[in-house]
Amino acid sequence: MGFTCGIVGLPNVGKSTLFNALTETVAAAAANYPFCTIEPNTGRVPVPDKRLDIVAGLAKSAKTIPTQIEIRDIAGLVRGASKGEGLGNQFLAAIRETDAILHVLRCFENDDITHVEGNVDPLRDAELIETELLLADIESLARQRDGLAKRAKAQDKEAKARLDLLDRVLPQMEDGTSARRLALSSDECALLSGLHLLTAKPVLYVCNVDEDAAASGNIWTERVAAMAANEGSRHVVISAEIEAQLAQLGKGERDEFLQTLDLDEPGLNRVIREGYSLLGLLTFITVGPKEARAWTVEQGATAPEAAGVIHTDFQKGFIAAEIVAYDDFVRLGGEQGAKEAGRMRLEGRDYVMKDGDICHFRFNV
């Protein structure tokens, strides 16, 4: 499983409570003091997808297996982390290993829970962490430049192209522009990825509110929404405390509790789905009497690459893929109905997978 979201934020914003609820464990020691999470805690969480249950029901599958993403709870960052303050070095190293950032922002007042900055201000908190990541990136680029310059002098074309890009973007970043907000072509983005910048990672802002604001948000979440829209990111409003309570309930009790709060589903479902989308992923499904199973591939993956997610032999010996669109599968009552209606297609090596494809792979090894 190679798709990882890191939960980041200042101390005491609800990161560990959120992580505990996500993984339905108490692996992360949630406590009212900074640095209670010393090492990154990791959990794999299922991606909620009603389509899988519907497909399994039509196929009378004995069990369902959802796809998953990996979530890491990372130690809280404080001002000066880029210079090693607090647990800054551990924070930066841990976040560098993730593919996307779930940035938890405190959007609630509670006198019993101290705020490391003294008062609640999610926009300031977001800027503080972004600044620390940006400073770390600037330092990283300065270190990388000498090595790239030497390789460029030795006629390494890729190093020269990367050096040219570095020299163009570094002044913009020194002026406060994060890597993901730079105006770059797709080729330049590919070059930039080789520089392993923290601020190039996609961000989902998770607004942690109190119970009363879980359904409608509050003035702070409105400000975060505007900030996220301005920078091309996304946001989700949840109450980590509510999610922690929900994680301890059975399904019936959970549904009843959600109704009392005027919530359609747990906020964590939205967090997971948004995180999944943030990573640029899509789901395809395999289905049979034994199981209906969801699988993950990156957007733009071809049919052989999708087959390889199931087993490398499937990709090596790929012949073709039998594909039914999810809507056709449901509308026509399952695989047999789709076949009879001519909605099952035989696709070759160049087929680009679509979200929700129902697949059977033909292969020969």
PyMOL commands that set and color helices and strands:
alter all, ss='L'
color gray80, all
select helices_A, chain A and resi 15-23+50-59+81-83+88-96+122-153+157-174+179-181+186-193+198-200+211-213+219-231+240-246+251-260+267-278+303-310+312-316+326-331+335-340
alter helices_A, ss='H'
color red, helices_A
select strands_A, chain A and resi 4-8+41-46+63-65+68-73+100-106+203-208+234-238+281-287+291-298+318-324+345-347+358-363
alter strands_A, ss='S'
color yellow, strands_A
deselect
rebuild
show_as cartoon
